[in-house]
Amino acid sequence: MTAPTRRTFLASLAAAGAVAPLAAHAERLLPRRTKAPQSILVLGGTGFLGPHFVRAALANGHKVTLFNRGKTNPGLFKDLEQLHGDREKGDLEALKGKAFDAVVDTSGYVPAHVEATAKLFAENCKHYQFISTISVYGSFGDRPDSIDESTETSSVDDDKVQKVNLIKEAMPFYGPLKARCEAAAEAGMPGRVSTIRPGLIVGPGDTSDRFTWWPVRIDKGGEVLCPGDQDGHVQFVDVRDLADWMLHCIEQNVTGVYNATGFHGRVSMAELLGACKCNTSTPVTLTWASEEFLQENKVQPYMQMPCWIPREGRSVIQTEKAQQKGLKFRPIADTIRDTLQWAKTERGDKPFARTGLKPEREAELLAKWKELQKAAATKAR
Ligand SMILES: NC(=O)c1ccc[n+]([C@@H]2O[C@H](COP(=O)([O-])OP(=O)(O)OC[C@H]3O[C@@H](n4cnc5c(N)ncnc54)[C@H](OP(=O)(O)O)[C@@H]3O)[C@@H](O)[C@H]2O)c1
């Protein structure tokens, strides 16, 4: 395997829905509203974000219908109307002639799929909500502190777009194709689309383990290898805050393009991991190794060291626009506590296959780091 270049590394962060900071803010969720119930179709609804949105909508008295292939978590939401079809096969028969107040598209990755559904509902639906991603911005580190909704999105050649039909074929061009999907939604229903660009989505039910690693690893106790700059910022959004705000946008007919990731102000890696430490009664020591050390030892940012993005790849995603329209963040402590609770129950004790370090590798790196520190101290004397 060849070593990743800076460009491919940044692209992989983008594809992973990566990037940035926490804010220590603790306002409660949006209050439950009493608007007239709406009929809402979710294109998807049974993975990670979808179920949280469905539960938020049902809790507010709305009528929810799901459209999917019936493959992912088929036992979920048995009491709801479930329509089946396959976007990859162009099979939208079950949707034809149906009308909804709003359509929420959590499963759009291929522009042609989004074009088809936005066109289909242009006459029969008031509001189309497209769940996009901050990965539309492509590389991050070149533009620290400056990514807002007006920042140019990344592009992909037309011939590549035309060749993509399966969702898995879209993954190598995840960000630019999501940007094309946004455009397809807007073209189908001009002025009636809320385009939401989340950063890393975390919380109970997140099977990607890209955040869950930290609450779980720190709860196990002992000496924990921590990444680089203690001051390096992190950003993510609790899936429940995102779901509540998606619903708020539908209820209040909020349209336009919005970044949706945390937080009010910056949250550092040290604050995040410190909060994980405060969430456990297991004795634990956090040992911070420099970014240079981790890079020399080929520790893969973001996946092997979750939430860690080396200095040169970091940016801050601005989210004031969404906050002005009601996006709120629960206390990070709640996200950590509930994620750990979910991990200990529903997720279970299965190993972290895709994220984090194996215990022996972590121990080896800790020993090496301490040797280096000792040698440096001896030299300095
Ligand atoms: N996770 C992150 O950190 C992150 C970050 C930024 C943005 N996002 C975006 O957030 C969204 C979250 O997605 P999610 O997976 O959690 O949503 P979800 O709605 O909970 O789950 C995906 C749904 O899509 C359905 N589906 C998959 N392939 C389909 C097909 N060919 N035709 C019809 N339905 C199909 C699945 O059901 P069946 O398999 O039964 O068809 C499932 O119900 C995505 O748009 C992603 O790009 C995620």
PDBQT file of the ligand as one rigid body, heavy atoms in Angstrom, charges set to zero:
ROOT
HETATM    1  N1  LIG A 401     -22.489   9.722   9.363  1.00  0.00    +0.000 N 
HETATM    2  C1  LIG A 401     -21.884  10.875   9.225  1.00  0.00    +0.000 C 
HETATM    3  O1  LIG A 401     -20.986  11.219  10.002  1.00  0.00    +0.000 OA
HETATM    4  C2  LIG A 401     -22.316  11.836   8.137  1.00  0.00    +0.000 A 
HETATM    5  C3  LIG A 401     -21.658  13.052   8.016  1.00  0.00    +0.000 A 
HETATM    6  C4  LIG A 401     -22.116  13.964   7.071  1.00  0.00    +0.000 A 
HETATM    7  C5  LIG A 401     -23.206  13.669   6.267  1.00  0.00    +0.000 A 
HETATM    8  N2  LIG A 401     -23.818  12.461   6.390  1.00  0.00    +0.000 N 
HETATM    9  C6  LIG A 401     -24.996  12.178   5.549  1.00  0.00    +0.000 C 
HETATM   10  O2  LIG A 401     -26.065  11.841   6.408  1.00  0.00    +0.000 OA
HETATM   11  C7  LIG A 401     -26.929  10.914   5.773  1.00  0.00    +0.000 C 
HETATM   12  C8  LIG A 401     -27.116   9.850   6.799  1.00  0.00    +0.000 C 
HETATM   13  O3  LIG A 401     -27.437   8.627   6.320  1.00  0.00    +0.000 OA
HETATM   14  P1  LIG A 401     -27.994   7.401   7.164  1.00  0.00    +0.000 P 
HETATM   15  O4  LIG A 401     -27.408   6.223   6.469  1.00  0.00    +0.000 OA
HETATM   16  O5  LIG A 401     -27.759   7.564   8.596  1.00  0.00    +0.000 OA
HETATM   17  O6  LIG A 401     -29.553   7.554   6.776  1.00  0.00    +0.000 OA
HETATM   18  P2  LIG A 401     -30.753   6.573   7.061  1.00  0.00    +0.000 P 
HETATM   19  O7  LIG A 401     -31.916   7.125   6.335  1.00  0.00    +0.000 OA
HETATM   20  O8  LIG A 401     -30.876   6.307   8.512  1.00  0.00    +0.000 OA
HETATM   21  O9  LIG A 401     -30.290   5.183   6.406  1.00  0.00    +0.000 OA
HETATM   22  C9  LIG A 401     -30.078   5.023   5.017  1.00  0.00    +0.000 C 
HETATM   23  C10 LIG A 401     -31.372   4.512   4.364  1.00  0.00    +0.000 C 
HETATM   24  O10 LIG A 401     -31.238   4.461   2.964  1.00  0.00    +0.000 OA
HETATM   25  C11 LIG A 401     -31.915   3.290   2.483  1.00  0.00    +0.000 C 
HETATM   26  N3  LIG A 401     -31.353   2.938   1.195  1.00  0.00    +0.000 N 
HETATM   27  C12 LIG A 401     -30.078   2.555   0.942  1.00  0.00    +0.000 A 
HETATM   28  N4  LIG A 401     -29.935   2.294  -0.355  1.00  0.00    +0.000 NA
HETATM   29  C13 LIG A 401     -31.151   2.511  -0.947  1.00  0.00    +0.000 A 
HETATM   30  C14 LIG A 401     -31.637   2.384  -2.265  1.00  0.00    +0.000 A 
HETATM   31  N5  LIG A 401     -30.855   1.980  -3.270  1.00  0.00    +0.000 N 
HETATM   32  N6  LIG A 401     -32.925   2.709  -2.520  1.00  0.00    +0.000 NA
HETATM   33  C15 LIG A 401     -33.745   3.108  -1.514  1.00  0.00    +0.000 A 
HETATM   34  N7  LIG A 401     -33.332   3.237  -0.234  1.00  0.00    +0.000 NA
HETATM   35  C16 LIG A 401     -32.051   2.928   0.048  1.00  0.00    +0.000 A 
HETATM   36  C17 LIG A 401     -31.647   2.254   3.577  1.00  0.00    +0.000 C 
HETATM   37  O11 LIG A 401     -32.581   1.211   3.622  1.00  0.00    +0.000 OA
HETATM   38  P3  LIG A 401     -32.419  -0.119   2.715  1.00  0.00    +0.000 P 
HETATM   39  O12 LIG A 401     -31.003  -0.571   2.847  1.00  0.00    +0.000 OA
HETATM   40  O13 LIG A 401     -33.398  -1.063   3.342  1.00  0.00    +0.000 OA
HETATM   41  O14 LIG A 401     -32.780   0.266   1.336  1.00  0.00    +0.000 OA
HETATM   42  C18 LIG A 401     -31.784   3.118   4.833  1.00  0.00    +0.000 C 
HETATM   43  O15 LIG A 401     -33.124   3.191   5.251  1.00  0.00    +0.000 OA
HETATM   44  C19 LIG A 401     -26.269  10.537   4.456  1.00  0.00    +0.000 C 
HETATM   45  O16 LIG A 401     -26.877  11.276   3.430  1.00  0.00    +0.000 OA
HETATM   46  C20 LIG A 401     -24.807  10.995   4.616  1.00  0.00    +0.000 C 
HETATM   47  O17 LIG A 401     -24.216  11.413   3.412  1.00  0.00    +0.000 OA
HETATM   48  C21 LIG A 401     -23.400  11.530   7.306  1.00  0.00    +0.000 A 
ENDROOT
TORSDOF 0
